[in-house]
Amino acid sequence: MDKLQAEDARYLKSIRLKSLNANTDITTLARRVVEECRLIHPSKLPEVEQLLFYLQNRKKPDKQEKHSPRDLTPFEGMELDEEANINCIDDYVELLYEDIPEKVRGATLILHLARNPDNLEELLQNETALGALARVLREDWKQSVDMATTIIYVFFCFSSFSQFHGLVTHYKIGALCMNITEHELKRYDLWQDELQKKKKAYEEDPDNQNVKKEHEKALKKYQGLLSKQEQLLRVALYLLLNLAEDTRTELKMRNKNIVHMLVKTLDREDEELLVLVVSFLKKLSIFLENKNDMAETHAVEKLARLLACDHENLLNTTLRLLLNLSFDTGLRSQMVQAGLIHKLSLMLADEKQGQLCMCILYHISVDDRFKSMFAYTDCIPQLMKMLFECGESHMEPELISFCINLAANKRNAQVICEGNGLKMLMKRGLKLKDVLIMKMIRNLSQHDGPTKNLFIDYVGDLAAQIGAEEREEYVIECLGTLANLTIPDLDWELVLKEYNLVPYLKDHLKPGSAEDDLILEVVIMIGTVSMDDSCAATMAKSGIIPALIELLNAQQEDDEFVCQIVYVLYQMVVHQATRDVIIKDTQAPAYLIDLMHDKNAEIRKVCNNTLDIIAEYDKECERKIQSEKFRWHNSQWLEMVENRAMGDDGEPFMFGDDGEAFMHNGDILERPDLFYTADGIIPADGTISPEFFTDYQNGDIGQAGGFPGSMNPDMFGQSTVTPGQRPATTYGTRPDEQFFYSYAGAASR
């Protein structure tokens, strides 16, 4: 039955054309329609005839045509020996009130109508049919899997169009599908347990023919039940996926543990069902709550199994889901434990999936704990091959970003530099002035050992790039690479002279002369070259030290700047030629005394190492340093004493035996009898020399003779770091710093 709609401003009338078929006379039928329907003016006869011609010749659905992504492939049980007709819809509804076989037949006939989108509007107006379908599904779904599958499929056809979602929600089909899915998953567990029992009995007594037959029978039954159940799950979950377009509906599903059900379904083998489940999980994964549910259910372990499949659509969808999940640190740990680094590395060469694999591996490489694992796969050689194949053409940002991360690990750096690796990188970076390649080279240069020594041949090439005519971001990487080359045999004085770098370094120490990143690299570079005695003297003569002090004043709130400037001062005081300039001609000692109790631990360490050297060569500075350390350590006690002295005059313990106040107008540090006492350390007269604190800091005084209730030996701020060690920077860890972690401890949150 087809229908023709004629409307004006006030009326809508449906005309049922029961006699329309391939042999109908369109001209005669058009006149009859116009005559019987007063709403259609006779002048519209040509239009009615044209519309009837379209209805008569419209294309019927081809049973062999490919189904669209929003459709489901036919399943076993949908076949009919008759053709469904929309004119007989009332007869089909009557079948829904009969026994189960008739209900299945009636629902199947309606399904054949619903699979044609042209019939959905007609079915939508038939509330009796839809109500009967919903009632039968709600009451009898446990009695027949085929019936439940068929009825859900009818509503799935409506759910494929957003304008019909209200209809599906009205009959509460979504909630019913959730209950059905949960029930079927529980049945699956029972089937598995029963089958395992049969299998175990057969394995224990393989010669018993009865047991063998029971096992084979149970296995065959299980496979039949499983096939029908997976058809039901496919239809139900696809309907839910369509309804999840509305985030409010999706939230309701999440509250009913949809994620747990989907993850549990990942154990199946049916690839069509798995594509649907993984697609659903991918859609859900963009919300934090759903992502956390996937972490709790260890979804990554089950997804890792799917990477070995040959189904291209399933593999692609799985990788996209893993990419969504890889933004989470805990889930990245699960991926590493599931062996994804090795599996994804093998897939990098795949033209279709390689890009997705690289993005996931890039996210894993962000975590320092996992960088070293790439050295034991074929990942790095493949990446280097991809880099060199780019030639001078544009390089994918994911590729070079991945390489930059890997270069930050010492073992990876050795693999990258094997053969002509470093030579090829240098050639491309310097020729194209490629900032990202130079950033990768800079990461390679930070590692001590054989890798760093390879850079000796390129010092001149890098130094030649330092100039005002080059882009700042490019100069930053070249300068940073040079600053990393703390190689004893490198003649920095010759490099500075040959490329006239001292004026450039001095000019770029002025606050505001360049971007802060470039100025910071200049400071780090000065710290590197100052390790050489002659270079330190050259720097001092050029007036760089006052420029550093000025920069310290300007950047005193930036811990990175402060730390690196203090490190330069440390290098300067190590050398006799520059020590006197630092101590006598600048305010550096006063700044260092102010900074030795800084909240930043790295600054405190470098500062205390520097002050130790200054105190050794200048007695006046030593006294100030010891006094400041004493004040800091006893600040609360000194504050209490001073407050008491200024307050109540009646406090008897604030006065000596002769009634004279302790404080007067003098300095409390001038009263040796206020110091702590310890047997065998302080003389009988109560006096104590400043050398005591020096000895105590240097560890010359044993713990047993220490102050009662005192803290650890480093309570005065004494650094436990090896003198001369470069402080860590914002660009990564110290080159010689090692990471230790438990592989099993890298569990997800």
C-alpha positions, -999 to +999 in steps of 0.1 A: +000+000+000+013+034-010-001+068+000-004+101-015-006+132+006-024+164-004-023+194+018-033+230+020-029+255+048-054+236+071-057+200+061-036+169+057-053+138+041-038+104+035-049+085+004-043+048+004-037+034-031-044-003-027-046-010-064-013+006-074+011-020-089+033-024-119+003-029-143-019-001-131-031+026-156-016+057-141-038+082-160-070+065-150-059+062-114-049+099-113-083+111-125-100+089-099-078+103-071-086+139-081-123+131-083-126+115-049-104+140-031-119+174-030-088+189-016-070+184-049-079+209-076-085+195-111-056+216-124-032+195-103-040+164-123-006+164-142+013+166-109-008+138-093-001+116-124+036+123-122+037+114-085+018+082-091+043+074-119+072+078-093+055+056-068+049+029-094+085+029-106+104+036-075+133+012-069+126-017-045+154-026-020+180-049-036+185-079-014+221-082-026+231-045-022+256-036+005+242-022+036+250+012+049+271+017+081+239+025+100+223-008+090+227-043+101+235-073+079+206-098+077+208-127+102+196-162+102+159-164+108+149-133+088+141-153+057+105-155+045+087-174+019+063-145+013+067-108+005+056-084+032+029-059+021+022-027+040-015-032+032-015-063+054+000-046+085-032-053+105-029-090+098+007-090+109-003-073+142-029-100+148-001-126+146+015-109+176-013-122+198-008-159+189+018-184+200+055-178+199+060-192+163+033-169+150+046-140+169+080-145+154+064-147+119+044-115+125+074-096+139+095-108+109+070-095+084+068-061+101+106-061+102+108-066+064+085-035+061+106-015+085+138-022+067+124+000+039+128+036+051+098+047+029+075+026+052+087+041+085+063+071+084+034+047+078+045+025+106+050+054+129+013+063+126+003+028+135+004+030+172-013-004+175+015-022+157+043-005+177+025-009+210+019-046+203+056-051+194+068-033+225+044-053+247+055-087+233+091-078+237+086-067+273+066-098+283+081-126+262+117-118+253+130-146+275+109-172+257+125-168+222+158-153+212+147-151+176+115-131+185+135-107+208+161-101+181+134-095+154+114-070+175+145-051+186+155-050+149+122-033+141+129-005+166+166-004+155+153+007+121+136+036+137+167+044+158+188+048+127+171+082+122+174+109+149+138+122+144+124+088+155+145+085+187+116+099+207+094+071+195+120+044+207+123+062+240+086+064+244+083+026+244+113+023+267+131+001+243+165+014+254+161+004+290+147-030+279+178-036+257+200-029+286+182-055+307+183-080+279+220-074+273+229-079+310+208-110+312+224-125+281+259-119+294+251-138+326+237-166+305+269-167+286+289-172+318+267-201+328+272-217+294+309-213+297+309-229+331+288-258+319+310-263+289+342-262+309+328-289+332+321-312+302+355-305+288+373-312+321+354-345+324+364-355+289+401-346+295+401-367+327+387-397+309+393-394+271+386-431+265+350-429+278+328-426+247+298-415+266+317-386+281+331-377+247+297-377+231+283-355+259+312-330+254+306-329+217+269-325+221+274-297+247+299-280+224+275-281+194+247-268+215+269-240+229+279-229+194+243-227+183+232-208+213+262-185+210+255-176+174+219-166+182+229-147+213+255-127+194+229-117+168+207-105+196+236-085+212+245-070+179+210-056+173+205-045+209+239-027+212+235-011+178+202+003+189+217+016+221+246+032+201+222+051+180+203+063+210+235+074+226+236+104+202+219+122+231+244+127+259+216+126+285+206+091+272+242+081+272+246+092+309+216+069+318+233+040+301+265+047+319+247+047+352+234+012+343+270+000+337+270+000+300+309+002+299+312-029+321+289-048+297+307-037+266+342-046+280+329-080+290+317-085+254+352-080+242+360-116+250+338-128+220+352-139+187+325-126+163+342-098+144+311-079+134+300-078+171+335-067+182+335-038+156+302-026+171+314-029+207+347-012+201+330+016+182+306+021+211+335+022+236+353+047+214+323+070+215+320+066+252+357+071+259+356+109+253+340+113+287+360+111+319+336+089+338+335+063+310+373+064+306+377+057+343+352+027+340+374+013+312+405+016+334+388-002+363+376-031+340+411-034+324+397-028+289+432-023+275+442-059+281+413-071+261+418-046+234+455-057+230+442-091+220+424-076+190+455-061+175+464-095+161+432-097+140+430-095+102+397-075+101+408-041+089+378-022+102+381-039+137+418-031+138+413+005+128+385+011+153+405-006+181+435+016+174+413+047+175+399+037+209+434+030+222+445+065+210+416+081+230+426+061+261+463+069+257+458+104+269+455+090+305+487+082+324+473+052+342+459+037+310+493+042+293+508+021+321+483-006+313+492-004+276+529-010+284+521-039+307+499-054+279+530-053+255+516-027+232+550-010+226+562-041+208+529-048+190+525-013+178+561-010+167+556-039+144+527-021+128+545+012+121+552+002+085+515-004+078+504+024+055+468+022+067+474+018+105+509+032+109+498+068+117+475+057+145+502+034+159+527+063+159+503+086+178+497+060+205+534+053+208+541+090+210+518+094+240+535+064+257+569+080+251+558+112+269+563+092+302+600+090+312+594+056+328+587+040+294+612+057+271+640+031+276+617+003+265+617+015+229+654+007+226+646-030+227+622-030+198+625-023+160+607+011+166+638+034+164+653+020+132+619+023+115+615+059+127+650+068+115+642+053+081+610+073+079+630+105+088+656+100+061+629+090+035+614+125+039+644+141+023+638+178+021+601+175+020+577+183+048+579+160+078+549+148+097+547+165+131+538+132+149+570+116+135+595+142+146+577+148+179+580+111+187+617+111+178+623+141+200+608+123+230+628+092+224+661+111+221+657+122+257+667+087+268+703+077+269+699+042+255+676+054+227+702+081+219+728+055+214+706+036+190+697+067+171+733+077+166+745+043+155+761+043+120+755+076+102+724+085+123+738+117+139+756+127+107+723+125+087+704+144+113+730+172+114+731+174+077+693+178+074+690+201+105+718+225+094+709+226+057+671+232+062+675+251+095+649+227+108+640+237+144+624+204+153+654+183+140+677+206+160+655+200+190+660+163+186+698+168+182+698+189+213+682+160+233+708+136+220+736+159+231+726+159+268+737+123+274+772+117+288+794+090+274+801+080+238+771+098+224+782+132+236+817+127+222+803+123+187+794+160+188+830+172+188+831+171+150+800+194+148+810+221+174+821+245+147+790+240+125+768+247+155+788+277+167+785+292+132+747+292+135+749+316+165+741+350+152+715+378+152+705+370+116+691+336+124+656+329+138+656+329+176+639+295+179+666+280+157+695+297+176+680+285+209+684+248+198+719+253+185+730+272+216+713+246+238+732+218+220+765+235+225+757+242+262+752+205+267+787+196+254+805+194+288+834+176+273+868+180+291+889+178+259+869+205+241+888+238+236+861+263+244+885+293+243+893+286+207+856+283+198+848+316+215+875+334+197+871+318+163+834+325+161+834+357+182+808+345+206+817+365+237+801+398+225+769+379+214+767+362+248+772+395+267+747+414+245+720+388+251+723+389+289+705+422+291+669+418+303+646+423+273+673+419+247+656+387+235+630+362+244+635+347+279+642+312+264+672+325+244+686+345+274+683+314+295+703+294+270+730+321+269+733+318+307+736+280+305+762+283+277+782+307+299+781+281+327+794+254+303+823+274+289+832+287+324+843+252+334+875+261+315+899+284+335+909+306+306+873+309+294+862+320+329+889+347+329+878+359+295+842+361+307+852+380+338+873+405+317+844+411+293+821+424+321+797+394+319+796+390+357+779+424+364+755+416+336+746+383+353+740+401+386+717+426+368+699+397+351+696+380+385+679+412+399+655+413+369+646+375+370+647+369+407+612+354+406+621+328+379+637+298+396+652+285+364+671+318+357+682+320+394+694+285+395+715+287+363+730+321+372+740+308+406+756+278+388+776+303+366+788+320+398+798+286+412+819+280+382+835+314+385+845+310+422+861+277+414+888+294+394+914+315+412+915+340+383+878+350+387+872+342+424+884+376+437+863+394+411+832+376+424+839+381+461+854+416+462+840+434+432+804+423+431+774+418+454+773+381+445+780+368+480+752+389+495+728+375+469+740+340+476+734+344+513+699+356+506+693+326+484+707+298+505+674+293+521+653+295+489+623+273+487+637+257+456+658+227+466+680+229+434+688+265+441+697+258+477+721+230+466+740+251+441+740+281+463+754+262+493+782+247+472+792+282+460+791+297+495+813+269+508+840+278+484+836+315+492+838+309+529+870+289+525+888+318+509+873+349+526+870+350+564+846+380+565+822+362+542+826+331+562+815+349+594+785+363+576+776+329+562+779+312+596+759+339+613+731+337+587+730+299+590+727+301+628+700+327+626+680+306+601+683+274+621+674+291+654+650+317+640+620+307+662+641+306+694+658+340+686+624+356+679+611+343+712+641+357+731+639+391+714+601+393+720+605+384+757+632+411+760+609+437+746+579+426+766+573+418+803+601+432+825+591+409+853+602+377+835+630+364+859+647+340+834+654+369+810+679+383+835+713+372+848+722+365+883+731+401+888+697+413+876+711+426+843+690+419+812+706+395+787+697+416+756+703+453+763+711+468+729+736+442+719+734+415+693+722+382+707+749+364+687+775+381+708+763+361+739+781+327+737+763+315+768+730+314+748+744+286+725+734+250+730+758+230+751+772+195+746+797+175+766+830+173+749+822+200+723+818+234+740+845+246+765+837+250+802+835+288+798+806+284+775+822+300+745+821+285+711+840+293+679+826+297+644+849+269+634+826+245+653+799+250+627+823+245+598+835+212+614+800+201+620+789+208+584+820+190+571+811+159+591+841+161+614+819+159+645+802+126+652+765+122+657+769+111+692+784+144+702+759+166+683+734+190+697+707+174+719+675+171+698+693+184+667+683+176+631+703+157+605+738+168+596+725+189+567+703+210+590+722+242+582+714+238+545+746+219+536+742+203+502+746+166+497+750+171+460+784+164+443+800+198+438+802+209+401+771+189+391+750+209+366+715+217+380+685+202+363+667+225+338+632+228+326+642+211+294+647+177+310+665+157+336+702+160+343+720+139+317+735+115+342+703+110+362+689+075+361+653+064+364+645+034+385+611+020+386+593-013+390+577-026+359+550-043+379+544-010+398+534+009+367+498+000+373+469+022+363+452+045+387 
